[in-house]
Amino acid sequence: MVILLIAAVYGVGLVDRSGPVFGINPTSQDYELVAIGLISLFAGSLIAANLRFKSDYTLESKPKFGQVLFRGDHRIIVISGLAMTAAVVNYATGGIPVLSNDVDGSRFTGNYGVLGRFWPIILPILQIVVIIAFARLCAGRGSRKWFVLGGLSLVFLFLSGGRSLFIIPLIAVGLLSVDFFRPRFRTILLFAAAGFGVIGAFGYARTLGSNGSQANLAYLGTREQDSWFGALDISLQTGPRVMSAARESIHESFLSGQFFWADLQNFLGFQVMPSDRLVTVLLDRQPDQVGGLPPTLFGGLYLDWGLAGVIVGAVAIGILLEIFRSRGLFRLNLANLVWAYYFSAYILMSVYSYVGAKPNLLFAAVICLFGFDRVKGDFGENTNGLEVSGVSRRR
C-alpha cells in the first residue's frame, strides 16, 4: 500500500502546471527516473516476500489490537516526560515558530532554545508517543494518562511549524488503522482527502504568518489558487521540480553519499550543512530565505549515486518496508508495530522530503529497540490468536 501511495503522490506532483514552481516542469528523464525507482521499490517488496523474515499470516484473519502484546510502559513514560520537558525549555528559551510573527523565518533561522541541538532526539520521541497512545486507546489499554501524553506530544509537534513533524505520526496511525480495521476503500479515500486538506490548510496559514506573505499570495493569486488548495498544490509539485533542477545542475557529478550523510554529520558537530540546505545552495538559492529544498526520495538517491543508487536504494527500501511490516503484524508486540509503521510513514513522507541518515529516524529506531519494557519471549512467534499458516525456517 505504501508503494502505491508513493506512486500516487509522485504522479500528482509530476503533472505539468501552467505556472509551475521555479518555472519548470519535469522532463521525460524525470518521469523515467521515478518509474525506475517505483519498479525497484516493488521489486524489493517481492524479494522480501521470499526471505525467511516474511511471516505467512493469513489475510482472512486480520490482526486485532486486542492481540498486541503490551508490557509495562515505565521506560517510555519517563523518556516521553524528559522529551516534553526539553521541548518546553526550548520553546521558553527560544521561540515558538507557529506563534511568531514570521513562522518560516523562525523555522529557518530562529532561536531554537538552549537545548535546540537536541531537537532531532526530542521530536521522534514525541512522534512515537502519538503512535503508542493511538494503539493503546484502540486496544482498550489506554488511559487518561496516554490520552494526555499523546495530545501534548501532537501539540508540541504542531508548535514547531513543520508539517512533516506532526504528519508522520498521523500517517503511521492511518496505515496502522488500515491493516487492523480493514476499512472500505471509500473510507480510506475520505480520510486521505481530509489529511491532504490539513496539509494544505496548515501550509496556507503558515504562508499568511510569514514575511513575504504578500509575494507568496500574489504568486498563488495569479494562478487562481489563493487558498489552502493552492498551498497544497505547491507542496506536491515542489519536490519533483527540485529533483529535476538538481539533477540538471550536477551534470552527473554525483555527490557519493555527501547528501545522504549530511544530516547526521551536521548533528554530530561537523561543519556540514543539513542535506536539504545542500540542495538549496546547489540550486543557487538562500537557505535563510527558503530553508531546505528537498529533492524527494528518488532525487536524493540520484544526487548521491546516480541511476544505480536509485535502483539499489529503492530495492533496499522496498525490502525493509516489507520486512518491518510483516514482522510487526506477525510478532504483535508494541515496539515492532510502532517501528514498522513509523518507518513506513517516514518513507511515504520522503516523497515530499528525502531519505538519508537522519538523526530523527535513527533515534526512533533506538527508542523502539530499547525504550520499551520487555521480558524474555516478547520477540517470539505470535501465539495470541492470529492465524499463521507457517513460518519459513530456511538456513
Buried (B, 14 or more C-beta within 10 A) or exposed (E): EBBEBBBEBBBBBBBEBEEBBBEBBBEEEBBEBBEBBBBBBBBBBEBBBEEEBBBEBEEEEBBBBEBBBBBEBEBBBEBBEEBBEBBBBBBEEBBBBBEBEBBBBBBBEBEBBEBBEBBBBBBBBBBBBBBBBBBBBBBEBBEEEBEEBBEBBBBBBBBBBBBBBBBBBBBBBBBBBBBBBEEEEEEBEEBBEEBBEBBBBBBBBBBEBBEEBEEBBEBBEEBEBBBBBBBBBBBBBBBBBBBBBBBEEBEEEBBEBBBBBBBBBBBEEEEBBBBBBBBBEBBEBEBEEBBBBBBBBBBBBBBBBBBEBBBBBBBBBBBBBBBBBBBBBBBBBBBBBBBBBBBBBBBBBBBBBBBBBBBBBBBBEEBBEEBBBBEEEBEEEBEEEBEBEEBEEEE
